[in-house]
Amino acid sequence: MNIGTFSFLFTGILLNAVAQLLLKAGTKAVGAIHLTADNWFDIGLKLATQVPIIGGLSCYVISVVVWIVGLSRVDVTIAYPLLSLGYIVNAIGAWYFLGEAVSAQRMLAIVIIIVGVALLTRS
């Protein structure tokens, strides 16, 4: 895999991770969601007007386009496992931007993911 292909794939991964963080930020502004037959429209409208939600959905759309370009250049058996890099980006972003805890067990899991991705990219 050349640097250009990796760049497309990694950009797609980053955009996907940013989308998750933005969606979470948007839901934090709304609060816990409990849908019922009576409130689904009001909650949907509230979510649809949250700037972080709109930004997250936009990141998803762009990430899909970038990901498709990357997939056109590399086997899916290489590209798909690279998505696990998103776990790392999300864990760091959730800790830094959202104040979520990253325990020792989670850190160990991230290290295992990094080793797995490194092995994969060398195959």
N, CA, C and O of each residue as an XYZ file, in Angstrom:
492
protein
N       0.854     -1.168      0.000
C       0.000      0.000      0.000
C       0.902      1.234      0.000
O       1.812      1.356      0.820
N       0.631      2.140     -0.931
C       1.447      3.349     -0.994
C       0.872      4.432     -0.081
O      -0.221      4.284      0.466
N       1.618      5.509      0.071
C       1.234      6.578      0.991
C      -0.063      7.265      0.560
O      -0.850      7.688      1.407
N      -0.288      7.378     -0.740
C      -1.523      8.003     -1.224
C      -2.748      7.207     -0.835
O      -3.738      7.768     -0.365
N      -2.686      5.901     -1.028
C      -3.806      5.028     -0.666
C      -4.043      5.065      0.835
O      -5.178      5.186      1.294
N      -2.943      4.959      1.606
C      -3.072      5.009      3.063
C      -3.673      6.345      3.495
O      -4.467      6.395      4.435
N      -3.299      7.418      2.816
C      -3.826      8.741      3.156
C      -5.341      8.805      2.972
O      -6.047      9.353      3.818
N      -5.841      8.249      1.872
C      -7.291      8.217      1.666
C      -7.971      7.403      2.756
O      -8.963      7.843      3.338
N      -7.439      6.216      3.036
C      -8.047      5.360      4.045
C      -8.006      6.015      5.422
O      -8.999      6.008      6.149
N      -6.860      6.577      5.775
C      -6.720      7.181      7.100
C      -7.592      8.431      7.236
O      -8.137      8.692      8.308
N      -7.724      9.196      6.163
C      -8.613     10.356      6.195
C     -10.055      9.906      6.423
O     -10.788     10.526      7.194
N     -10.460      8.828      5.753
C     -11.796      8.282      5.972
C     -11.991      7.834      7.414
O     -13.052      8.050      7.999
N     -10.962      7.208      7.987
C     -11.021      6.751      9.374
C     -11.131      7.939     10.321
O     -11.940      7.926     11.249
N     -10.315      8.968     10.086
C     -10.356     10.158     10.938
C     -11.719     10.855     10.858
O     -12.280     11.252     11.879
N     -12.234     10.997      9.661
C     -13.535     11.637      9.503
C     -14.638     10.840     10.199
O     -15.549     11.422     10.789
N     -14.557      9.522     10.129
C     -15.523      8.665     10.799
C     -15.434      8.844     12.315
O     -16.455      8.918     12.999
N     -14.200      8.913     12.837
C     -14.006      9.087     14.274
C     -14.506     10.463     14.727
O     -15.157     10.579     15.765
N     -14.203     11.494     13.952
C     -14.684     12.839     14.283
C     -16.214     12.862     14.256
O     -16.843     13.510     15.093
N     -16.802     12.164     13.305
C     -18.263     12.090     13.230
C     -18.831     11.519     14.525
O     -19.806     12.045     15.062
N     -18.226     10.444     15.027
C     -18.697      9.839     16.275
C     -18.610     10.825     17.438
O     -19.541     10.939     18.235
N     -17.498     11.527     17.528
C     -17.312     12.483     18.622
C     -18.314     13.637     18.526
O     -18.854     14.084     19.538
N     -18.554     14.108     17.316
C     -19.534     15.180     17.141
C     -20.953     14.709     17.464
O     -21.723     15.441     18.084
N     -21.297     13.495     17.046
C     -22.621     12.966     17.361
C     -22.808     12.839     18.875
O     -23.871     13.157     19.408
N     -21.766     12.372     19.554
C     -21.840     12.262     21.017
C     -21.995     13.635     21.658
O     -22.785     13.802     22.588
N     -21.239     14.621     21.163
C     -21.365     15.986     21.694
C     -22.780     16.506     21.486
O     -23.337     17.163     22.366
N     -23.358     16.220     20.338
C     -24.731     16.651     20.062
C     -25.740     15.992     20.971
O     -26.691     16.635     21.415
N     -25.544     14.711     21.256
C     -26.487     14.022     22.136
C     -26.315     14.461     23.582
O     -27.280     14.448     24.346
N     -25.104     14.850     23.970
C     -24.912     15.371     25.327
C     -25.702     16.654     25.516
O     -26.222     16.907     26.603
N     -25.796     17.464     24.475
C     -26.554     18.708     24.554
C     -28.048     18.439     24.698
O     -28.764     19.215     25.330
N     -28.512     17.346     24.116
C     -29.938     16.991     24.168
C     -30.263     16.235     25.452
O     -31.344     16.409     26.015
N     -29.351     15.409     25.912
C     -29.596     14.574     27.086
C     -29.979     13.172     26.671
O     -30.033     12.850     25.484
N     -30.244     12.340     27.666
C     -30.619     10.951     27.402
C     -31.907     10.921     26.569
O     -32.865     11.644     26.844
N     -31.899     10.079     25.565
C     -33.033     10.013     24.638
C     -33.894      8.799     24.981
O     -33.413      7.667     25.027
N     -35.158      9.061     25.215
C     -36.133      8.005     25.469
C     -37.289      8.225     24.502
O     -38.174      9.046     24.745
N     -37.268      7.483     23.409
C     -38.280      7.663     22.370
C     -39.593      6.986     22.735
O     -39.627      5.868     23.248
N     -40.661      7.702     22.453
C     -41.999      7.141     22.588
C     -42.778      7.524     21.336
O     -42.300      8.298     20.506
N     -43.950      6.988     21.216
C     -44.801      7.324     20.075
C     -45.182      8.803     20.094
O     -45.448      9.395     19.048
N     -45.207      9.393     21.281
C     -45.617     10.795     21.407
C     -44.478     11.795     21.199
O     -44.733     12.933     20.805
N     -43.226     11.396     21.454
C     -42.152     12.389     21.438
C     -41.115     12.201     20.331
O     -40.174     12.989     20.247
N     -41.254     11.203     19.498
C     -40.200     10.912     18.514
C     -39.964     12.071     17.560
O     -38.821     12.325     17.180
N     -41.010     12.779     17.164
C     -40.832     13.889     16.229
C     -40.112     15.060     16.903
O     -39.202     15.648     16.319
N     -40.515     15.396     18.118
C     -39.879     16.501     18.840
C     -38.398     16.219     19.108
O     -37.553     17.101     18.955
N     -38.100     14.999     19.502
C     -36.697     14.636     19.744
C     -35.916     14.641     18.441
O     -34.784     15.121     18.393
N     -36.513     14.110     17.390
C     -35.846     14.125     16.084
C     -35.554     15.535     15.624
O     -34.483     15.798     15.078
N     -36.483     16.440     15.834
C     -36.279     17.847     15.462
C     -35.188     18.486     16.311
O     -34.365     19.250     15.807
N     -35.187     18.172     17.583
C     -34.161     18.708     18.484
C     -32.771     18.218     18.066
O     -31.814     18.992     18.050
N     -32.668     16.937     17.731
C     -31.392     16.380     17.277
C     -30.962     16.979     15.940
O     -29.787     17.285     15.736
N     -31.924     17.144     15.032
C     -31.618     17.640     13.687
C     -31.152     19.084     13.685
O     -30.558     19.540     12.708
N     -31.409     19.800     14.751
C     -30.997     21.203     14.812
C     -29.733     21.419     15.636
O     -29.300     22.556     15.821
N     -29.142     20.343     16.128
C     -27.892     20.459     16.881
C     -26.725     20.577     15.906
O     -26.540     19.712     15.050
N     -25.946     21.634     16.032
C     -24.804     21.853     15.133
C     -23.827     20.671     15.157
O     -23.376     20.243     14.095
N     -23.485     20.127     16.343
C     -22.573     18.968     16.318
C     -23.144     17.763     15.568
O     -22.396     17.033     14.918
N     -24.436     17.551     15.649
C     -25.065     16.433     14.929
C     -24.951     16.667     13.421
O     -24.597     15.756     12.673
N     -25.249     17.873     12.986
C     -25.140     18.203     11.563
C     -23.690     18.032     11.100
O     -23.439     17.487     10.025
N     -22.748     18.495     11.906
C     -21.332     18.330     11.567
C     -20.926     16.868     11.508
O     -20.183     16.460     10.615
N     -21.415     16.071     12.468
C     -21.096     14.644     12.483
C     -21.631     13.925     11.266
O     -20.934     13.106     10.667
N     -22.860     14.223     10.895
C     -23.436     13.594      9.706
C     -22.699     14.025      8.442
O     -22.523     13.228      7.520
N     -22.274     15.274      8.401
C     -21.491     15.758      7.254
C     -20.159     15.028      7.163
O     -19.722     14.657      6.074
N     -19.515     14.823      8.308
C     -18.255     14.070      8.316
C     -18.461     12.647      7.811
O     -17.622     12.109      7.089
N     -19.591     12.036      8.198
C     -19.891     10.691      7.710
C     -19.996     10.659      6.190
O     -19.436      9.772      5.546
N     -20.706     11.615      5.619
C     -20.886     11.641      4.169
C     -19.538     11.774      3.468
O     -19.252     11.045      2.517
N     -18.719     12.695      3.934
C     -17.401     12.895      3.321
C     -16.533     11.657      3.526
O     -15.802     11.259      2.620
N     -16.606     11.043      4.711
C     -15.778      9.861      4.977
C     -16.133      8.710      4.039
O     -15.252      7.952      3.632
N     -17.399      8.571      3.697
C     -17.808      7.504      2.782
C     -17.199      7.723      1.401
O     -16.721      6.777      0.776
N     -17.215      8.956      0.926
C     -16.634      9.258     -0.389
C     -15.136      8.967     -0.386
O     -14.617      8.324     -1.299
N     -14.453      9.442      0.640
C     -12.997      9.223      0.744
C     -12.693      7.734      0.880
O     -11.743      7.235      0.278
N     -13.495      7.029      1.666
C     -13.297      5.590      1.869
C     -13.468      4.817      0.568
O     -12.709      3.888      0.292
N     -14.450      5.190     -0.222
C     -14.666      4.520     -1.512
C     -13.445      4.687     -2.412
O     -13.030      3.737     -3.076
N     -12.873      5.881     -2.438
C     -11.651      6.094     -3.226
C     -10.545      5.174     -2.725
O      -9.852      4.549     -3.528
N     -10.371      5.082     -1.409
C      -9.354      4.197     -0.847
C      -9.612      2.737     -1.174
O      -8.687      2.002     -1.518
N     -10.869      2.310     -1.068
C     -11.216      0.920     -1.375
C     -10.948      0.566     -2.833
O     -10.662     -0.587     -3.156
N     -11.042      1.554     -3.702
C     -10.792      1.275     -5.115
C      -9.326      0.966     -5.377
O      -8.968      0.508     -6.462
N      -8.481      1.214     -4.388
C      -7.032      1.062     -4.571
C      -6.409     -0.074     -3.775
O      -5.240     -0.400     -3.981
N      -7.169     -0.686     -2.868
C      -6.578     -1.711     -1.998
C      -7.622     -2.785     -1.700
O      -8.825     -2.529     -1.759
N      -7.154     -3.976     -1.382
C      -8.056     -5.077     -1.028
C      -8.842     -4.727      0.230
O      -8.321     -4.087      1.144
N     -10.086     -5.148      0.265
C     -10.924     -4.891      1.432
C     -10.379     -5.629      2.662
O     -10.601     -5.190      3.790
N      -9.672     -6.742      2.457
C      -9.091     -7.475      3.585
C      -7.969     -6.696      4.258
O      -7.589     -7.013      5.385
N      -7.443     -5.699      3.598
C      -6.453     -4.802      4.210
C      -7.169     -3.562      4.740
O      -6.912     -3.135      5.866
N      -8.063     -2.984      3.943
C      -8.702     -1.715      4.308
C      -9.610     -1.852      5.528
O      -9.535     -1.043      6.452
N     -10.455     -2.860      5.533
C     -11.455     -2.953      6.602
C     -10.835     -3.062      7.995
O     -11.287     -2.367      8.906
N      -9.827     -3.899      8.197
C      -9.216     -3.943      9.534
C      -8.578     -2.612      9.955
O      -8.436     -2.342     11.148
N      -8.195     -1.787      8.981
C      -7.637     -0.481      9.333
C      -8.659      0.402     10.043
O      -8.288      1.336     10.753
N      -9.939      0.110      9.854
C     -10.969      0.869     10.558
C     -10.782      0.819     12.069
O     -11.259      1.701     12.784
N     -10.092     -0.205     12.558
C      -9.870     -0.305     14.001
C      -9.002      0.836     14.531
O      -8.969      1.079     15.737
N      -8.305      1.531     13.642
C      -7.569      2.723     14.079
C      -8.534      3.779     14.613
O      -8.154      4.620     15.427
N      -9.756      3.733     14.161
C     -10.774      4.650     14.667
C     -11.013      4.480     16.160
O     -11.349      5.446     16.845
N     -10.843      3.247     16.680
C     -10.985      3.024     18.118
C      -9.980      3.871     18.887
O     -10.299      4.455     19.922
N      -8.778      3.926     18.369
C      -7.720      4.684     19.027
C      -8.045      6.173     19.001
O      -7.985      6.852     20.026
N      -8.387      6.665     17.827
C      -8.715      8.091     17.676
C      -9.905      8.446     18.566
O      -9.897      9.484     19.228
N     -10.921      7.597     18.585
C     -12.096      7.876     19.406
C     -11.794      7.846     20.891
O     -12.301      8.681     21.640
N     -10.982      6.904     21.329
C     -10.644      6.834     22.753
C      -9.901      8.094     23.190
O     -10.195      8.665     24.241
N      -8.946      8.517     22.382
C      -8.188      9.721     22.724
C      -9.095     10.954     22.648
O      -9.068     11.804     23.539
N      -9.888     11.046     21.595
C     -10.793     12.182     21.452
C     -11.847     12.235     22.545
O     -12.153     13.313     23.055
N     -12.405     11.092     22.913
C     -13.413     11.047     23.974
C     -12.806     11.450     25.313
O     -13.451     12.125     26.115
N     -11.584     11.042     25.549
C     -10.895     11.429     26.787
C     -10.601     12.932     26.791
O     -10.880     13.625     27.769
N     -10.039     13.420     25.693
C      -9.587     14.810     25.635
C     -10.747     15.802     25.507
O     -10.782     16.805     26.221
N     -11.687     15.533     24.612
C     -12.748     16.493     24.328
C     -14.015     16.287     25.166
O     -14.720     17.248     25.473
N     -14.300     15.037     25.533
C     -15.558     14.758     26.225
C     -15.370     14.393     27.695
O     -16.343     14.218     28.428
N     -14.109     14.279     28.117
C     -13.833     13.975     29.518
C     -14.140     12.544     29.929
O     -14.334     12.270     31.113
N     -14.188     11.629     28.969
C     -14.459     10.230     29.297
C     -13.207      9.563     29.857
O     -12.086      9.935     29.511
N     -13.407      8.584     30.717
C     -12.288      7.877     31.349
C     -11.655      6.881     30.379
O     -12.350      6.221     29.606
N     -10.331      6.785     30.432
C      -9.605      5.776     29.668
C      -8.807      4.973     30.688
O      -7.735      5.391     31.125
N      -9.345      3.813     31.062
C      -8.733      2.975     32.088
C      -7.509      2.243     31.545
O      -7.235      2.267     30.345
N      -6.786      1.598     32.442
C      -5.617      0.810     32.045
C      -6.019     -0.315     31.094
O      -5.287     -0.620     30.152
N      -7.167     -0.929     31.332
C      -7.643     -1.996     30.453
C      -7.929     -1.457     29.057
O      -7.627     -2.121     28.066
N      -8.499     -0.276     28.968
C      -8.762      0.316     27.660
C      -7.453      0.668     26.962
O      -7.326      0.490     25.751
N      -6.484      1.165     27.720
C      -5.182      1.485     27.131
C      -4.514      0.220     26.584
O      -3.944      0.244     25.493
N      -4.582     -0.877     27.330
C      -4.019     -2.144     26.873
C      -4.700     -2.585     25.582
O      -4.038     -3.043     24.651
N      -6.009     -2.447     25.528
C      -6.742     -2.817     24.310
C      -6.285     -1.968     23.127
O      -6.160     -2.477     22.013
N      -6.036     -0.693     23.355
C      -5.566      0.190     22.288
C      -4.192     -0.246     21.803
O      -3.932     -0.240     20.600
N      -3.315     -0.622     22.717
C      -1.978     -1.101     22.333
C      -2.097     -2.372     21.487
O      -1.387     -2.524     20.493
N      -2.979     -3.268     21.874
C      -3.189     -4.495     21.104
C      -3.686     -4.161     19.700
O      -3.254     -4.773     18.724
N      -4.590     -3.195     19.599
C      -5.084     -2.779     18.283
C      -3.950     -2.227     17.436
O      -3.841     -2.549     16.253
N      -3.105     -1.396     18.036
C      -1.983     -0.807     17.294
C      -1.062     -1.902     16.766
O      -0.640     -1.854     15.611
N      -0.750     -2.880     17.596
C       0.110     -3.985     17.162
C      -0.553     -4.758     16.029
O       0.108     -5.099     15.047
N      -1.833     -5.037     16.148
C      -2.556     -5.765     15.104
C      -2.566     -5.013     13.782
O      -2.362     -5.611     12.726
N      -2.800     -3.719     13.831
C      -2.822     -2.921     12.598
C      -1.428     -2.861     11.984
O      -1.286     -2.931     10.763
N      -0.402     -2.732     12.817
C       0.973     -2.701     12.316
C       1.307     -4.016     11.603
O       1.923     -4.005     10.537
N       0.907     -5.134     12.184
C       1.138     -6.432     11.540
C       0.380     -6.536     10.227
O       0.902     -7.050      9.238
N      -0.841     -6.052     10.221
C      -1.667     -6.116      9.022
C      -1.063     -5.315      7.875
O      -1.012     -5.792      6.741
N      -0.608     -4.108      8.165
C      -0.093     -3.258      7.085
C       1.227     -3.786      6.509
O       1.629     -3.397      5.413
N       1.884     -4.658      7.241
C       3.153     -5.236      6.737
C       2.924     -6.501      5.923
O       3.859     -7.032      5.324
N       1.683     -6.989      5.896
C       1.421     -8.251      5.172
C       1.279     -8.038      3.688
O       1.058     -8.994      2.945
